[in-house]
Amino acid sequence: MAAYTRMSGLIVTHFVKGQLRRQERVLEPDTQADYTAAKGRLAWEVLHKRQRLTMEWLQDSWQPMIPKLCGCDDSFEAYLRDNPPSFASEESDFVWGWRLHNHVNEKLDRPILSLQDAVQLWRPDLVVSEEM
């Protein structure tokens, strides 16, 4: 079993080979909007820092982390169906996640992050190009 992350409320549990690696508590939200925002930020962090993606991990481990009351999970399913990742390499997985994040940012009228800025923020160890 590979590494995976499970989120219950705002407690995040990280597992590696079925063994509990660490648990962390994120800030307690004051409102449902705060909760949704905190859950969304955490989901993005987990996605962008993940070294390799698989369809199983996206659907079974990451998708449950996506906020539901805002419709984000439904939007993710549509994006995944229309833009499936190739799973060709760690770099292409990152580029797919960056495109997904910018797709969401565009829908929410938030700033679009360049690929190089995303790499610096989340995975400075990677060398990637938009052609992936």
N, C-alpha and C positions, 0 to 999 in steps of 0.2 A: 504494500500500500504506500502510495506517495504521500508527500506532505500535503496537508489541507488545513483550512481554517473554517471554523464554525462560529456563527454569531447567534447568541441567544439574548434578546433584549439588547443591552449595550455591554454585555460581557463577551469578549472575544477570546476564543480558545484556539490555539494553534497546535496541530498534531503533526508529528513526523513518524512515519512507519507505525501508525497506530498508537504511538506513545504521546502523552500530553507533554508538549514542549514548554508552553507558557500560557498564562491567562492574564488578561489585562482588562481593566475597567475604563471605559471612556467617560467623559464628562456626563453628568446627569443633565438631561435636557429640561428646560422649564416649560416648553410647549410642545405640541405635536410637530410643529414646523421645525423646532430645534432638533427634535428626535430624528425627523426625516433627514435633515441636513447632516447631522452627525453620522447617521447610518450610511448616508450616501458618500460622505468623505472617506469613511473607513473602508467601504467597498472599493472605492477607486484606489486607495492606497494598496489594498491587498492585491487587486488586479495588476497594477503597474509594477509592483515589486515581485510578482510571481515570475519565476524563471521560465517555466514551460506551461503552456496551456493544453488542455485536452477538452473535448466536448463534454465528457463526463464531469470534469472538474467545473467547467463553466455552468452546467445545468444543475449539478448536485451540490456543489459547495459555494460557488460565487453567486448564482442567481438568488438563492434564499437570503443573501445579504442585502439585496437591492430593496429599497423602500417600495412598499406596495400601495399605500393609500394615495400616493400621487400618480399612480399609473406607470411608474418607471419600469416595473417588471414587465408589463405588457409591451412597452416600447422596446425593451431589451429583446424580448422574444421576436418581435418583428425585425429588428436590426440583425439579429443573429440569423434569422431565416434568409434575409435579403443580402447579407454580407458575411457569409460564413468564413471563419478564419482558415488559413491553409494549414496551420500547425507545422509548417516547413522548418522553422528554426526559432530559436529564442528571440532573435531579432525581429522576425516577421510577426511573432506573437505580440511583441511590444508595440510594433507599428499598428497592428489591428486594434489593440486596446487604446492607443492614442487616437486613432480615427473614431472609434466608438465614443470616447470621452468628448472629442470635439463635436461630434454629431449631437450629443446631449447638450453641450454648452451652447451650440447654435440654437437649438430648440428653446433653451432657457434665456436666450439673449445675453449670454455671458461671453467673456473674452475667449477667443480661439488661441490655443497654445501651439507654438511652432514645435516641430518634431525635436529640434535640437534643445529647446527649452524644456520639453518634457523629459528628454534623456537626462539633462543636467539635474532636473528635479527628482526623478524617480530612479534612474538606472545609469549613473555616470560611467559604469563599467562597459556599457554597450556601444558598439559602433553600428549605426543604422542609417538607412536612407529611405526616402519616401517611396522609392520604387519597389520596396519589398511588399 
